[in-house]
Amino acid sequence: PDPVISMSIKCLSTNDVEKFAAALLGKKNSIYSEDPTFRIVYDEDNKESIAMGMGELQLDIYAQV
C-alpha cells in the first residue's frame, strides 16, 4: 500500500547516521525486509531523510532506531 504519512528524520551525529543506515539497509533484520509499508527517501534540497509509512506510531518507532 501507498504511505499515508511522512516525517523528516535528521540524525544528530555521524555515528547515528551509520546506525540508522545499518538498521534500514542491513543484510539481516532490516526494516525494509520486515515491513513493506515503510519507505524512506533522501531529499537533496533540504539534506534530510523523509520516512513514509502507514501511521504516526509506526514512524515514531522507526525514528527511535
CORNOR-V159590 format. One record per helix or strand of 3 or more residues. SS is the DSSP state (@ for helix, = for strand). FROM is the first residue (numbers start at 1). TO is the last residue. If there is no record, write none. Layout:
SS:FROM:TO ; SS:FROM:TO
This chain:
=:5:9 ; @:14:25 ; @:31:34 ; =:39:43 ; =:48:53 ; @:56:63
